[in-house]
Amino acid sequence: MLAFGAAVLFVIAFVIHATETSTEAVFSPTSLMLVGLALLAAHSAGVGSGWSGRGGGRRR
């Protein structure tokens, strides 16, 4: 799910950059790209995957 959010942010950043739209500093293509990279890093680390390391999801 985090990877989908990152993809959406990358598309928005690309559109802003491609159309050369002037935006506030918070919504600049670079800041959106960095947030997207942070979401991809969290996705790669397994955040939000629902996996539990304590064995809580085992079937008995």
C-alpha positions as protocol buffer text, in pm:
chain_id: "A"
residue {
  index: 1
  type: MET
  ca { x: 0 y: 0 z: 0 }
}
residue {
  index: 2
  type: LEU
  ca { x: 288 y: 236 z: 74 }
}
residue {
  index: 3
  type: ALA
  ca { x: 432 y: 168 z: -272 }
}
residue {
  index: 4
  type: PHE
  ca { x: 105 y: 284 z: -433 }
}
residue {
  index: 5
  type: GLY
  ca { x: 119 y: 605 z: -232 }
}
residue {
  index: 6
  type: ALA
  ca { x: 478 y: 658 z: -343 }
}
residue {
  index: 7
  type: ALA
  ca { x: 381 y: 601 z: -707 }
}
residue {
  index: 8
  type: VAL
  ca { x: 104 y: 860 z: -681 }
}
residue {
  index: 9
  type: LEU
  ca { x: 344 y: 1114 z: -530 }
}
residue {
  index: 10
  type: PHE
  ca { x: 597 y: 1048 z: -807 }
}
residue {
  index: 11
  type: VAL
  ca { x: 331 y: 1107 z: -1074 }
}
residue {
  index: 12
  type: ILE
  ca { x: 219 y: 1432 z: -910 }
}
residue {
  index: 13
  type: ALA
  ca { x: 581 y: 1548 z: -881 }
}
residue {
  index: 14
  type: PHE
  ca { x: 642 y: 1462 z: -1246 }
}
residue {
  index: 15
  type: VAL
  ca { x: 335 y: 1651 z: -1364 }
}
residue {
  index: 16
  type: ILE
  ca { x: 430 y: 1958 z: -1159 }
}
residue {
  index: 17
  type: HIS
  ca { x: 784 y: 1945 z: -1296 }
}
residue {
  index: 18
  type: ALA
  ca { x: 679 y: 1877 z: -1657 }
}
residue {
  index: 19
  type: THR
  ca { x: 428 y: 2160 z: -1667 }
}
residue {
  index: 20
  type: GLU
  ca { x: 665 y: 2394 z: -1482 }
}
residue {
  index: 21
  type: THR
  ca { x: 384 y: 2494 z: -1248 }
}
residue {
  index: 22
  type: SER
  ca { x: 493 y: 2735 z: -978 }
}
residue {
  index: 23
  type: THR
  ca { x: 395 y: 2595 z: -638 }
}
residue {
  index: 24
  type: GLU
  ca { x: 466 y: 2657 z: -273 }
}
residue {
  index: 25
  type: ALA
  ca { x: 791 y: 2521 z: -129 }
}
residue {
  index: 26
  type: VAL
  ca { x: 607 y: 2239 z: 50 }
}
residue {
  index: 27
  type: PHE
  ca { x: 460 y: 2103 z: -273 }
}
residue {
  index: 28
  type: SER
  ca { x: 770 y: 2131 z: -487 }
}
residue {
  index: 29
  type: PRO
  ca { x: 859 y: 1831 z: -703 }
}
residue {
  index: 30
  type: THR
  ca { x: 1172 y: 1770 z: -496 }
}
residue {
  index: 31
  type: SER
  ca { x: 984 y: 1753 z: -166 }
}
residue {
  index: 32
  type: LEU
  ca { x: 720 y: 1523 z: -316 }
}
residue {
  index: 33
  type: MET
  ca { x: 997 y: 1301 z: -454 }
}
residue {
  index: 34
  type: LEU
  ca { x: 1162 y: 1279 z: -111 }
}
residue {
  index: 35
  type: VAL
  ca { x: 834 y: 1184 z: 56 }
}
residue {
  index: 36
  type: GLY
  ca { x: 781 y: 921 z: -214 }
}
residue {
  index: 37
  type: LEU
  ca { x: 1129 y: 780 z: -152 }
}
residue {
  index: 38
  type: ALA
  ca { x: 1057 y: 767 z: 221 }
}
residue {
  index: 39
  type: LEU
  ca { x: 738 y: 572 z: 151 }
}
residue {
  index: 40
  type: LEU
  ca { x: 929 y: 331 z: -73 }
}
residue {
  index: 41
  type: ALA
  ca { x: 1191 y: 282 z: 197 }
}
residue {
  index: 42
  type: ALA
  ca { x: 919 y: 207 z: 453 }
}
residue {
  index: 43
  type: HIS
  ca { x: 758 y: -37 z: 208 }
}
residue {
  index: 44
  type: SER
  ca { x: 1092 y: -211 z: 152 }
}
residue {
  index: 45
  type: ALA
  ca { x: 1147 y: -236 z: 526 }
}
residue {
  index: 46
  type: GLY
  ca { x: 813 y: -414 z: 566 }
}
residue {
  index: 47
  type: VAL
  ca { x: 620 y: -138 z: 740 }
}
residue {
  index: 48
  type: GLY
  ca { x: 248 y: -195 z: 702 }
}
residue {
  index: 49
  type: SER
  ca { x: 281 y: -547 z: 566 }
}
residue {
  index: 50
  type: GLY
  ca { x: 84 y: -699 z: 852 }
}
residue {
  index: 51
  type: TRP
  ca { x: 360 y: -950 z: 933 }
}
residue {
  index: 52
  type: SER
  ca { x: 419 y: -1009 z: 1300 }
}
residue {
  index: 53
  type: GLY
  ca { x: 758 y: -1125 z: 1421 }
}
residue {
  index: 54
  type: ARG
  ca { x: 624 y: -1253 z: 1750 }
}
residue {
  index: 55
  type: GLY
  ca { x: 432 y: -1544 z: 1603 }
}
residue {
  index: 56
  type: GLY
  ca { x: 91 y: -1393 z: 1664 }
}
residue {
  index: 57
  type: GLY
  ca { x: -32 y: -1492 z: 1321 }
}
residue {
  index: 58
  type: ARG
  ca { x: 45 y: -1866 z: 1343 }
}
residue {
  index: 59
  type: ARG
  ca { x: -222 y: -2124 z: 1283 }
}
residue {
  index: 60
  type: ARG
  ca { x: -258 y: -2397 z: 1541 }
}
